[in-house]
Amino acid sequence: MLKLSAQLNDEEFLGTAEDLAAFVSDKLASLGFGDRHRSTERLVRFYAYEGLLSKPERAPDDRRKANFGPLQVRQLLLARLLAERGWDLDRIRTLLHDNREVSQLNKLIDELATPTEAEKLFFRTRSSDADTLSEPSPVRSYKPDRSLSPVLFSARDSEMPDMSSPKFRRKTSYSTVQQLRQIADSEESPAEALRMMIKKEMARDDLTPAARNLFEQLLAFNPTTRGDEPKTERWTKLRLAHWCEAHFNIDSRITPTKDELQEIVDNFSKALMNKYL
Amino acid sequence: MNQPKIEILPLKKGFLRAAADATHVLVRLVAPAKPADVTETPRAPLDLALVIDRSSSMSGRPIAAALESAVRIVRGLRDDDRVTIVAFDDHIEVVQSLIAVTDREALALRINAIDARGSTNLFGGWEEGVKQLAPFTRKDRIARVILLSDGQANQGLLNEQEIFAQVAKAAGAGITTSTVGLGHGFNESLMTGMASAGEGVANFGQTADDLDEAFEEQFAIISNSFLRQVKVSVQGGSDVQVRLVGEILENGATRSRKLGTLPWDASLVAVIELKIGSLAKADALAAVNFEAITKEGELVKFGPALIALPEVDLAAFSVLPVDADVSALIDEAVVAEKIEVIEALTRSHKFTEAKLAFEELLKRPGLSDWAKQKIEYLKRLLDEDAVMAAKEMRYGRTRMMSQTKESTMACYSMDVDDSVEAMKASYLRRKRAVGQASKPKPPQGGTTGGQTPQA
């Protein structure tokens, strides 16, 4: 079987973040990896900001335009593969930093294309069994039920940080902000993702009481948590930590409207952006 | 594949029915000589995780020994080997992710920059070592974690049985674990247990020189492995009680035991004690089975080999000759079991009883020169340093029971000659003191210094 790196055919590739995302998404799909490996322009920018992707070159005709090439194709492809297998961003970043040459990345892509037994046992994997080239992975079993989710959130929990990582502890605030920003800004994914992220956040043992309180309330409020009794609470202003606050106003209504949910997300996002971004 | 041979060697070639004393039988699994095509490649490339305890309890001599040992290991690796370095206290730091061993001096610099601080998340450090190797495990490479620690875990997962279960899980997935106990107060129960569960080797020492031989031995075994995870089990026949000799306190009357890795042209031994009742059948006193994993990862079984002995009367039994070499090996297992009891006395601070037990052991008739030297060393150490004596007893008796032996039976009863021992493969050498270098090291120099894992 032809090695994965030999099937990239990207020698001529040069493009924007959007082009890069599309190229890598198509490539992974054609190689049999499932839809969840898809990338978006936003994800490319996020990875670039997080230092996973090398700096793009400036386009000669337009200095404001960034051009990505074969190096970033490999970096993004590896990042997507590994993130989907449960690698946290710090681990992926370290790997990519230690292997900056195209030839090194080719070797890594071929070696890491399929997870080993040991990796499946010791990494927090969601779908390692399906991540092989011979067996194209199915689309993730979770599908958003739009009828239950009036407000459309987005999060890739593959990008969610590994809470056990020591580096994560030092970077919690920023990672959280990035996560929430993604959720808040997306136009296409469900509130369930937000709920999952909040649950993960709540597993941390270093949360401030204020943050825990906010997360608990957000969790109770989430309209996609089936089976739970809807909560009726009055919120006006919640402080996540000294660095963040969100403004809500739902006045005891059992089910918030789509607009209200959007407002919450917007305010939350705004608060985070104003403070940190 | 080449088949190993099971040998059943009774202490006496006959048994006395319903005797008060037990009958002892030595069982050996003997590997064939290494085929010519195997010798062409010295060993599979190695992916090594050096997991170094940097907690404050390691400060001073232990951390210095750990770093020096790590540097020597790195300097001795081949260009196609890869290494990752993890340092841990209450935080886990990946000092170097898995990388090909091309710039040894840069790696040495990174190792030497590690300093002691904080508390000990031993499991977390080990787990990170495993995680560094896990995505890269392949059948044509060897993946091993070497944990260098004082073994005083006080952060993260602390339950020994849970740690052993994780270590065994990693070994099952191809990542073995060896441990090196450093300093004076390390937890030998944790460190030997991890190595046992991890199909690796447990060693201890005070200086890098002490550890050199241990690493040399460990790499030599890896290089020459014929079968791994060798396990022996024995079933008694009708009206026969059987047990494996060697660990009466820890495992009781155990009938199965892990023997470890069997290198080419070597053997692993087990001693079986039989209490033969009046209704026992002479042609089927017991059955011995072995199972193991091949280099290709395949589970293989050997046996059953039946233990059958002619029945004799008391007069004939008393004049039956004893094979001196068989006797020497059986003695080792019996002595190991006695040392286990003395170790327990030492840990309970019953030093007078422990010394008396050593005296009794030395009076045992027919004791081999090797066993005598070992016991005398332990007795002397007990006078000097009871804590280290208990550690030496733990590692020494484990080694007596599980150390790889020569493929031939000759020489076991002969006096130990250090110059002869030095010429043997490192995993066949007998050491009086497990935690000390047996010979002075030549001065180190250049990038080729230290032990050579290619051995």
Interface residues (C-beta under 8 A of the other chain):
Chain A: R91 T94 L95 D98 E111 L112 P115 T116 E117 A118 E119 L121 F122 F123 P166
Chain B: H91 I92 E93 V94 S97 I99 E127 V130 K131 L133 A134 P135 F136 T137 R138 A143 K169 A170 A173 G174 I175
